[in-house]
Amino acid sequence: MRTKYNEKKKQLKELHFSDKLAFMATGILLVAPYLLAYKAGFILMAIGLGMLTPQVYRAKQYNLVLLNAVSFIGYVLQASGVL
């Protein structure tokens, strides 16, 4: 039982920083759509996309990097009241 715990702990330590950011971003992006009626929803969407982008860049999926960047800009503009 203890060895499985140690193996899991070791696997978590081996995660790249961008992978850890992606886990946090996923949690934020799961909550944010329900808050889009408020300014906080747009801010959370922008933060989540910004945190997700390094993992996508590391995976060399440049089309998703561009999509995240454009969406990030759109959510920031929406949160700031420009759009």
Gaussian input, Z-matrix of N, CA and C with variables (Angstrom, degrees):
# hf/3-21g

backbone

0 1
 N
 C     1     B1
 C     2     B2     1     A1
 N     3     B3     2     A2     1     D1
 C     4     B4     3     A3     2     D2
 C     5     B5     4     A4     3     D3
 N     6     B6     5     A5     4     D4
 C     7     B7     6     A6     5     D5
 C     8     B8     7     A7     6     D6
 N     9     B9     8     A8     7     D7
 C    10    B10     9     A9     8     D8
 C    11    B11    10    A10     9     D9
 N    12    B12    11    A11    10    D10
 C    13    B13    12    A12    11    D11
 C    14    B14    13    A13    12    D12
 N    15    B15    14    A14    13    D13
 C    16    B16    15    A15    14    D14
 C    17    B17    16    A16    15    D15
 N    18    B18    17    A17    16    D16
 C    19    B19    18    A18    17    D17
 C    20    B20    19    A19    18    D18
 N    21    B21    20    A20    19    D19
 C    22    B22    21    A21    20    D20
 C    23    B23    22    A22    21    D21
 N    24    B24    23    A23    22    D22
 C    25    B25    24    A24    23    D23
 C    26    B26    25    A25    24    D24
 N    27    B27    26    A26    25    D25
 C    28    B28    27    A27    26    D26
 C    29    B29    28    A28    27    D27
 N    30    B30    29    A29    28    D28
 C    31    B31    30    A30    29    D29
 C    32    B32    31    A31    30    D30
 N    33    B33    32    A32    31    D31
 C    34    B34    33    A33    32    D32
 C    35    B35    34    A34    33    D33
 N    36    B36    35    A35    34    D34
 C    37    B37    36    A36    35    D35
 C    38    B38    37    A37    36    D36
 N    39    B39    38    A38    37    D37
 C    40    B40    39    A39    38    D38
 C    41    B41    40    A40    39    D39
 N    42    B42    41    A41    40    D40
 C    43    B43    42    A42    41    D41
 C    44    B44    43    A43    42    D42
 N    45    B45    44    A44    43    D43
 C    46    B46    45    A45    44    D44
 C    47    B47    46    A46    45    D45
 N    48    B48    47    A47    46    D46
 C    49    B49    48    A48    47    D47
 C    50    B50    49    A49    48    D48
 N    51    B51    50    A50    49    D49
 C    52    B52    51    A51    50    D50
 C    53    B53    52    A52    51    D51
 N    54    B54    53    A53    52    D52
 C    55    B55    54    A54    53    D53
 C    56    B56    55    A55    54    D54
 N    57    B57    56    A56    55    D55
 C    58    B58    57    A57    56    D56
 C    59    B59    58    A58    57    D57
 N    60    B60    59    A59    58    D58
 C    61    B61    60    A60    59    D59
 C    62    B62    61    A61    60    D60
 N    63    B63    62    A62    61    D61
 C    64    B64    63    A63    62    D62
 C    65    B65    64    A64    63    D63
 N    66    B66    65    A65    64    D64
 C    67    B67    66    A66    65    D65
 C    68    B68    67    A67    66    D66
 N    69    B69    68    A68    67    D67
 C    70    B70    69    A69    68    D68
 C    71    B71    70    A70    69    D69
 N    72    B72    71    A71    70    D70
 C    73    B73    72    A72    71    D71
 C    74    B74    73    A73    72    D72
 N    75    B75    74    A74    73    D73
 C    76    B76    75    A75    74    D74
 C    77    B77    76    A76    75    D75
 N    78    B78    77    A77    76    D76
 C    79    B79    78    A78    77    D77
 C    80    B80    79    A79    78    D78
 N    81    B81    80    A80    79    D79
 C    82    B82    81    A81    80    D80
 C    83    B83    82    A82    81    D81
 N    84    B84    83    A83    82    D82
 C    85    B85    84    A84    83    D83
 C    86    B86    85    A85    84    D84
 N    87    B87    86    A86    85    D85
 C    88    B88    87    A87    86    D86
 C    89    B89    88    A88    87    D87
 N    90    B90    89    A89    88    D88
 C    91    B91    90    A90    89    D89
 C    92    B92    91    A91    90    D90
 N    93    B93    92    A92    91    D91
 C    94    B94    93    A93    92    D92
 C    95    B95    94    A94    93    D93
 N    96    B96    95    A95    94    D94
 C    97    B97    96    A96    95    D95
 C    98    B98    97    A97    96    D96
 N    99    B99    98    A98    97    D97
 C   100   B100    99    A99    98    D98
 C   101   B101   100   A100    99    D99
 N   102   B102   101   A101   100   D100
 C   103   B103   102   A102   101   D101
 C   104   B104   103   A103   102   D102
 N   105   B105   104   A104   103   D103
 C   106   B106   105   A105   104   D104
 C   107   B107   106   A106   105   D105
 N   108   B108   107   A107   106   D106
 C   109   B109   108   A108   107   D107
 C   110   B110   109   A109   108   D108
 N   111   B111   110   A110   109   D109
 C   112   B112   111   A111   110   D110
 C   113   B113   112   A112   111   D111
 N   114   B114   113   A113   112   D112
 C   115   B115   114   A114   113   D113
 C   116   B116   115   A115   114   D114
 N   117   B117   116   A116   115   D115
 C   118   B118   117   A117   116   D116
 C   119   B119   118   A118   117   D117
 N   120   B120   119   A119   118   D118
 C   121   B121   120   A120   119   D119
 C   122   B122   121   A121   120   D120
 N   123   B123   122   A122   121   D121
 C   124   B124   123   A123   122   D122
 C   125   B125   124   A124   123   D123
 N   126   B126   125   A125   124   D124
 C   127   B127   126   A126   125   D125
 C   128   B128   127   A127   126   D126
 N   129   B129   128   A128   127   D127
 C   130   B130   129   A129   128   D128
 C   131   B131   130   A130   129   D129
 N   132   B132   131   A131   130   D130
 C   133   B133   132   A132   131   D131
 C   134   B134   133   A133   132   D132
 N   135   B135   134   A134   133   D133
 C   136   B136   135   A135   134   D134
 C   137   B137   136   A136   135   D135
 N   138   B138   137   A137   136   D136
 C   139   B139   138   A138   137   D137
 C   140   B140   139   A139   138   D138
 N   141   B141   140   A140   139   D139
 C   142   B142   141   A141   140   D140
 C   143   B143   142   A142   141   D141
 N   144   B144   143   A143   142   D142
 C   145   B145   144   A144   143   D143
 C   146   B146   145   A145   144   D144
 N   147   B147   146   A146   145   D145
 C   148   B148   147   A147   146   D146
 C   149   B149   148   A148   147   D147
 N   150   B150   149   A149   148   D148
 C   151   B151   150   A150   149   D149
 C   152   B152   151   A151   150   D150
 N   153   B153   152   A152   151   D151
 C   154   B154   153   A153   152   D152
 C   155   B155   154   A154   153   D153
 N   156   B156   155   A155   154   D154
 C   157   B157   156   A156   155   D155
 C   158   B158   157   A157   156   D156
 N   159   B159   158   A158   157   D157
 C   160   B160   159   A159   158   D158
 C   161   B161   160   A160   159   D159
 N   162   B162   161   A161   160   D160
 C   163   B163   162   A162   161   D161
 C   164   B164   163   A163   162   D162
 N   165   B165   164   A164   163   D163
 C   166   B166   165   A165   164   D164
 C   167   B167   166   A166   165   D165
 N   168   B168   167   A167   166   D166
 C   169   B169   168   A168   167   D167
 C   170   B170   169   A169   168   D168
 N   171   B171   170   A170   169   D169
 C   172   B172   171   A171   170   D170
 C   173   B173   172   A172   171   D171
 N   174   B174   173   A173   172   D172
 C   175   B175   174   A174   173   D173
 C   176   B176   175   A175   174   D174
 N   177   B177   176   A176   175   D175
 C   178   B178   177   A177   176   D176
 C   179   B179   178   A178   177   D177
 N   180   B180   179   A179   178   D178
 C   181   B181   180   A180   179   D179
 C   182   B182   181   A181   180   D180
 N   183   B183   182   A182   181   D181
 C   184   B184   183   A183   182   D182
 C   185   B185   184   A184   183   D183
 N   186   B186   185   A185   184   D184
 C   187   B187   186   A186   185   D185
 C   188   B188   187   A187   186   D186
 N   189   B189   188   A188   187   D187
 C   190   B190   189   A189   188   D188
 C   191   B191   190   A190   189   D189
 N   192   B192   191   A191   190   D190
 C   193   B193   192   A192   191   D191
 C   194   B194   193   A193   192   D192
 N   195   B195   194   A194   193   D193
 C   196   B196   195   A195   194   D194
 C   197   B197   196   A196   195   D195
 N   198   B198   197   A197   196   D196
 C   199   B199   198   A198   197   D197
 C   200   B200   199   A199   198   D198
 N   201   B201   200   A200   199   D199
 C   202   B202   201   A201   200   D200
 C   203   B203   202   A202   201   D201
 N   204   B204   203   A203   202   D202
 C   205   B205   204   A204   203   D203
 C   206   B206   205   A205   204   D204
 N   207   B207   206   A206   205   D205
 C   208   B208   207   A207   206   D206
 C   209   B209   208   A208   207   D207
 N   210   B210   209   A209   208   D208
 C   211   B211   210   A210   209   D209
 C   212   B212   211   A211   210   D210
 N   213   B213   212   A212   211   D211
 C   214   B214   213   A213   212   D212
 C   215   B215   214   A214   213   D213
 N   216   B216   215   A215   214   D214
 C   217   B217   216   A216   215   D215
 C   218   B218   217   A217   216   D216
 N   219   B219   218   A218   217   D217
 C   220   B220   219   A219   218   D218
 C   221   B221   220   A220   219   D219
 N   222   B222   221   A221   220   D220
 C   223   B223   222   A222   221   D221
 C   224   B224   223   A223   222   D222
 N   225   B225   224   A224   223   D223
 C   226   B226   225   A225   224   D224
 C   227   B227   226   A226   225   D225
 N   228   B228   227   A227   226   D226
 C   229   B229   228   A228   227   D227
 C   230   B230   229   A229   228   D228
 N   231   B231   230   A230   229   D229
 C   232   B232   231   A231   230   D230
 C   233   B233   232   A232   231   D231
 N   234   B234   233   A233   232   D232
 C   235   B235   234   A234   233   D233
 C   236   B236   235   A235   234   D234
 N   237   B237   236   A236   235   D235
 C   238   B238   237   A237   236   D236
 C   239   B239   238   A238   237   D237
 N   240   B240   239   A239   238   D238
 C   241   B241   240   A240   239   D239
 C   242   B242   241   A241   240   D240
 N   243   B243   242   A242   241   D241
 C   244   B244   243   A243   242   D242
 C   245   B245   244   A244   243   D243
 N   246   B246   245   A245   244   D244
 C   247   B247   246   A246   245   D245
 C   248   B248   247   A247   246   D246

   B1=1.4508
   B2=1.5161
   B3=1.3071
   B4=1.4628
   B5=1.5248
   B6=1.3333
   B7=1.4608
   B8=1.5217
   B9=1.3307
   B10=1.4651
   B11=1.5235
   B12=1.3167
   B13=1.4664
   B14=1.5230
   B15=1.3103
   B16=1.4605
   B17=1.5278
   B18=1.3355
   B19=1.4613
   B20=1.5237
   B21=1.3254
   B22=1.4665
   B23=1.5228
   B24=1.3264
   B25=1.4585
   B26=1.5274
   B27=1.3146
   B28=1.4587
   B29=1.5263
   B30=1.3261
   B31=1.4574
   B32=1.5147
   B33=1.3306
   B34=1.4531
   B35=1.5203
   B36=1.3317
   B37=1.4630
   B38=1.5160
   B39=1.3132
   B40=1.4562
   B41=1.5299
   B42=1.3194
   B43=1.4569
   B44=1.5231
   B45=1.3034
   B46=1.4608
   B47=1.5301
   B48=1.3269
   B49=1.4684
   B50=1.5244
   B51=1.3231
   B52=1.4631
   B53=1.5256
   B54=1.3266
   B55=1.4618
   B56=1.5255
   B57=1.3310
   B58=1.4635
   B59=1.5191
   B60=1.3468
   B61=1.4656
   B62=1.5221
   B63=1.3297
   B64=1.4636
   B65=1.5263
   B66=1.3353
   B67=1.4614
   B68=1.5281
   B69=1.3278
   B70=1.4661
   B71=1.5251
   B72=1.3295
   B73=1.4657
   B74=1.5240
   B75=1.3195
   B76=1.4605
   B77=1.5205
   B78=1.3141
   B79=1.4636
   B80=1.5197
   B81=1.3075
   B82=1.4666
   B83=1.5191
   B84=1.3366
   B85=1.4659
   B86=1.5260
   B87=1.3158
   B88=1.4605
   B89=1.5237
   B90=1.3237
   B91=1.4645
   B92=1.5281
   B93=1.3185
   B94=1.4632
   B95=1.5404
   B96=1.3266
   B97=1.4681
   B98=1.5325
   B99=1.3217
   B100=1.4565
   B101=1.5314
   B102=1.3183
   B103=1.4633
   B104=1.5213
   B105=1.3308
   B106=1.4601
   B107=1.5219
   B108=1.3070
   B109=1.4641
   B110=1.5241
   B111=1.3113
   B112=1.4608
   B113=1.5256
   B114=1.3075
   B115=1.4639
   B116=1.5298
   B117=1.3172
   B118=1.4675
   B119=1.5264
   B120=1.3127
   B121=1.4573
   B122=1.5155
   B123=1.3309
   B124=1.4608
   B125=1.5302
   B126=1.3164
   B127=1.4666
   B128=1.5239
   B129=1.3252
   B130=1.4692
   B131=1.5315
   B132=1.3214
   B133=1.4626
   B134=1.5233
   B135=1.3390
   B136=1.4635
   B137=1.5237
   B138=1.3180
   B139=1.4647
   B140=1.5257
   B141=1.3276
   B142=1.4617
   B143=1.5231
   B144=1.3187
   B145=1.4653
   B146=1.5195
   B147=1.3249
   B148=1.4603
   B149=1.5172
   B150=1.3159
   B151=1.4657
   B152=1.5266
   B153=1.3046
   B154=1.4623
   B155=1.5264
   B156=1.3178
   B157=1.4539
   B158=1.5348
   B159=1.3435
   B160=1.4715
   B161=1.5308
   B162=1.3130
   B163=1.4598
   B164=1.5289
   B165=1.3141
   B166=1.4591
   B167=1.5311
   B168=1.3327
   B169=1.4621
   B170=1.5325
   B171=1.3198
   B172=1.4662
   B173=1.5231
   B174=1.3337
   B175=1.4680
   B176=1.5285
   B177=1.3337
   B178=1.4697
   B179=1.5228
   B180=1.3197
   B181=1.4607
   B182=1.5364
   B183=1.3238
   B184=1.4561
   B185=1.5255
   B186=1.3247
   B187=1.4609
   B188=1.5311
   B189=1.3348
   B190=1.4621
   B191=1.5292
   B192=1.3369
   B193=1.4650
   B194=1.5244
   B195=1.3262
   B196=1.4668
   B197=1.5291
   B198=1.3146
   B199=1.4646
   B200=1.5292
   B201=1.3385
   B202=1.4617
   B203=1.5203
   B204=1.3292
   B205=1.4617
   B206=1.5315
   B207=1.3258
   B208=1.4631
   B209=1.5307
   B210=1.3092
   B211=1.4646
   B212=1.5183
   B213=1.3416
   B214=1.4613
   B215=1.5294
   B216=1.3203
   B217=1.4661
   B218=1.5208
   B219=1.3238
   B220=1.4688
   B221=1.5167
   B222=1.3274
   B223=1.4504
   B224=1.5288
   B225=1.3330
   B226=1.4607
   B227=1.5211
   B228=1.3213
   B229=1.4669
   B230=1.5298
   B231=1.3082
   B232=1.4687
   B233=1.5368
   B234=1.3194
   B235=1.4739
   B236=1.5247
   B237=1.3221
   B238=1.4685
   B239=1.5159
   B240=1.3327
   B241=1.4502
   B242=1.5134
   B243=1.3181
   B244=1.4708
   B245=1.5210
   B246=1.3148
   B247=1.4754
   B248=1.5098
   A1=110.47
   A2=116.92
   A3=121.30
   A4=111.26
   A5=117.14
   A6=119.62
   A7=111.62
   A8=117.16
   A9=119.51
   A10=110.77
   A11=116.31
   A12=120.42
   A13=110.46
   A14=116.63
   A15=120.82
   A16=111.79
   A17=117.07
   A18=120.75
   A19=110.87
   A20=117.07
   A21=121.06
   A22=110.55
   A23=115.55
   A24=120.38
   A25=110.49
   A26=116.67
   A27=121.37
   A28=110.58
   A29=116.95
   A30=120.61
   A31=111.02
   A32=117.82
   A33=120.93
   A34=111.95
   A35=116.35
   A36=119.67
   A37=111.54
   A38=116.86
   A39=121.47
   A40=112.45
   A41=118.22
   A42=120.59
   A43=110.30
   A44=115.15
   A45=120.97
   A46=108.63
   A47=116.50
   A48=120.64
   A49=111.27
   A50=117.69
   A51=119.89
   A52=111.18
   A53=117.19
   A54=119.89
   A55=111.26
   A56=116.07
   A57=119.75
   A58=110.71
   A59=116.28
   A60=119.90
   A61=111.00
   A62=116.36
   A63=120.71
   A64=111.22
   A65=117.68
   A66=120.24
   A67=110.69
   A68=116.06
   A69=119.58
   A70=111.07
   A71=116.20
   A72=120.78
   A73=111.33
   A74=116.10
   A75=119.81
   A76=110.67
   A77=116.75
   A78=120.11
   A79=111.83
   A80=116.73
   A81=120.46
   A82=110.41
   A83=116.65
   A84=120.14
   A85=112.83
   A86=117.74
   A87=119.77
   A88=111.76
   A89=116.56
   A90=121.80
   A91=112.17
   A92=116.70
   A93=122.46
   A94=115.53
   A95=121.00
   A96=118.65
   A97=113.97
   A98=116.57
   A99=119.57
   A100=111.65
   A101=116.81
   A102=121.44
   A103=112.44
   A104=118.24
   A105=120.41
   A106=113.42
   A107=117.33
   A108=119.63
   A109=110.62
   A110=116.23
   A111=122.33
   A112=109.68
   A113=115.77
   A114=121.47
   A115=111.09
   A116=116.94
   A117=121.39
   A118=111.62
   A119=117.84
   A120=121.10
   A121=112.17
   A122=116.50
   A123=120.41
   A124=111.11
   A125=116.02
   A126=119.69
   A127=110.18
   A128=117.30
   A129=120.58
   A130=111.91
   A131=117.19
   A132=120.17
   A133=110.27
   A134=117.01
   A135=120.60
   A136=110.98
   A137=117.14
   A138=120.79
   A139=110.42
   A140=116.95
   A141=121.09
   A142=112.33
   A143=116.62
   A144=119.68
   A145=111.40
   A146=116.03
   A147=119.46
   A148=112.10
   A149=116.37
   A150=120.19
   A151=111.87
   A152=117.64
   A153=121.64
   A154=112.33
   A155=117.48
   A156=122.12
   A157=114.40
   A158=121.99
   A159=119.33
   A160=114.17
   A161=117.57
   A162=119.78
   A163=110.38
   A164=116.40
   A165=120.67
   A166=109.97
   A167=116.74
   A168=121.12
   A169=110.74
   A170=116.46
   A171=120.81
   A172=111.01
   A173=116.64
   A174=121.15
   A175=112.10
   A176=116.57
   A177=123.72
   A178=112.07
   A179=115.78
   A180=121.16
   A181=107.28
   A182=113.65
   A183=120.24
   A184=113.30
   A185=117.79
   A186=119.30
   A187=110.65
   A188=117.39
   A189=120.44
   A190=111.47
   A191=116.31
   A192=119.45
   A193=109.34
   A194=116.31
   A195=120.51
   A196=111.01
   A197=116.90
   A198=120.86
   A199=111.11
   A200=117.22
   A201=120.94
   A202=111.26
   A203=117.14
   A204=120.66
   A205=110.93
   A206=116.48
   A207=120.16
   A208=110.23
   A209=117.81
   A210=120.93
   A211=111.49
   A212=116.54
   A213=121.25
   A214=110.04
   A215=116.39
   A216=120.53
   A217=110.92
   A218=116.71
   A219=120.39
   A220=112.86
   A221=118.04
   A222=121.12
   A223=111.86
   A224=117.28
   A225=120.34
   A226=110.13
   A227=117.18
   A228=120.68
   A229=111.05
   A230=116.63
   A231=120.55
   A232=110.25
   A233=116.59
   A234=120.06
   A235=111.11
   A236=116.26
   A237=118.87
   A238=112.87
   A239=117.95
   A240=121.23
   A241=113.95
   A242=118.65
   A243=121.49
   A244=110.48
   A245=117.15
   A246=120.90
   A247=111.04
   D1=-44.48
   D2=-178.05
   D3=-67.43
   D4=-32.52
   D5=-178.56
   D6=-68.49
   D7=-36.18
   D8=176.98
   D9=-63.86
   D10=-39.06
   D11=177.21
   D12=-62.86
   D13=-44.20
   D14=179.80
   D15=-65.63
   D16=-36.31
   D17=177.48
   D18=-65.48
   D19=-43.77
   D20=178.51
   D21=-62.70
   D22=-42.86
   D23=179.60
   D24=-62.35
   D25=-39.35
   D26=179.25
   D27=-67.44
   D28=-39.46
   D29=178.44
   D30=-63.75
   D31=-39.69
   D32=179.00
   D33=-66.35
   D34=-35.69
   D35=177.83
   D36=-68.30
   D37=-28.18
   D38=-177.72
   D39=-81.02
   D40=-9.73
   D41=179.44
   D42=-65.04
   D43=139.42
   D44=175.53
   D45=-70.19
   D46=153.07
   D47=-177.93
   D48=-58.58
   D49=-37.56
   D50=-179.84
   D51=-66.26
   D52=-30.25
   D53=176.12
   D54=-68.72
   D55=-39.43
   D56=176.92
   D57=-64.66
   D58=-40.68
   D59=175.89
   D60=-60.88
   D61=-39.76
   D62=-178.84
   D63=-64.73
   D64=-36.96
   D65=176.71
   D66=-62.67
   D67=-45.01
   D68=178.77
   D69=-65.54
   D70=-40.74
   D71=-179.96
   D72=-62.94
   D73=-38.20
   D74=178.94
   D75=-61.96
   D76=-41.95
   D77=176.99
   D78=-62.46
   D79=-42.36
   D80=178.78
   D81=-65.05
   D82=-43.47
   D83=-178.66
   D84=-71.00
   D85=-18.79
   D86=174.25
   D87=-74.00
   D88=-30.25
   D89=-176.82
   D90=-91.01
   D91=-37.07
   D92=-170.11
   D93=-57.40
   D94=-39.95
   D95=-178.03
   D96=-59.94
   D97=-27.54
   D98=179.86
   D99=-77.10
   D100=-11.52
   D101=-178.78
   D102=-109.41
   D103=11.27
   D104=-177.07
   D105=-67.51
   D106=-12.58
   D107=175.09
   D108=-72.52
   D109=-14.86
   D110=-179.41
   D111=-116.18
   D112=162.70
   D113=178.47
   D114=-62.40
   D115=-33.34
   D116=-178.88
   D117=-61.65
   D118=-31.85
   D119=179.07
   D120=-63.63
   D121=-43.03
   D122=178.85
   D123=-67.93
   D124=-37.54
   D125=177.63
   D126=-65.24
   D127=-43.93
   D128=178.65
   D129=-64.37
   D130=-38.07
   D131=177.47
   D132=-62.83
   D133=-43.64
   D134=179.24
   D135=-63.95
   D136=-43.27
   D137=179.17
   D138=-63.80
   D139=-44.97
   D140=179.97
   D141=-60.94
   D142=-43.85
   D143=178.90
   D144=-67.12
   D145=-38.47
   D146=177.41
   D147=-63.75
   D148=-37.11
   D149=179.50
   D150=-75.47
   D151=-25.92
   D152=-178.58
   D153=-81.55
   D154=-24.57
   D155=-173.84
   D156=-61.73
   D157=-40.78
   D158=-179.89
   D159=-59.26
   D160=-36.90
   D161=179.00
   D162=-67.47
   D163=-40.27
   D164=179.73
   D165=-66.70
   D166=-39.13
   D167=177.80
   D168=-64.96
   D169=-41.65
   D170=179.48
   D171=-64.45
   D172=-30.51
   D173=178.00
   D174=-82.18
   D175=0.50
   D176=178.46
   D177=60.58
   D178=38.81
   D179=175.71
   D180=-104.21
   D181=76.16
   D182=-170.11
   D183=-67.60
   D184=-26.31
   D185=175.93
   D186=-64.61
   D187=-36.70
   D188=178.08
   D189=-74.94
   D190=-29.71
   D191=174.94
   D192=-62.76
   D193=-45.29
   D194=178.23
   D195=-63.42
   D196=-43.49
   D197=178.67
   D198=-61.61
   D199=-42.85
   D200=177.91
   D201=-64.29
   D202=-40.47
   D203=-179.05
   D204=-65.05
   D205=-45.17
   D206=179.59
   D207=-65.84
   D208=-42.02
   D209=178.07
   D210=-65.03
   D211=-39.95
   D212=177.76
   D213=-59.08
   D214=-47.30
   D215=178.84
   D216=-61.27
   D217=-42.86
   D218=179.03
   D219=-62.12
   D220=-43.49
   D221=179.57
   D222=-68.52
   D223=-36.74
   D224=177.17
   D225=-65.56
   D226=-43.94
   D227=178.37
   D228=-63.97
   D229=-39.03
   D230=178.34
   D231=-66.20
   D232=-41.78
   D233=-179.44
   D234=-67.87
   D235=-34.04
   D236=-179.40
   D237=-82.80
   D238=-6.26
   D239=174.68
   D240=90.62
   D241=8.62
   D242=179.02
   D243=-73.71
   D244=-39.69
   D245=179.15
   D246=-97.77

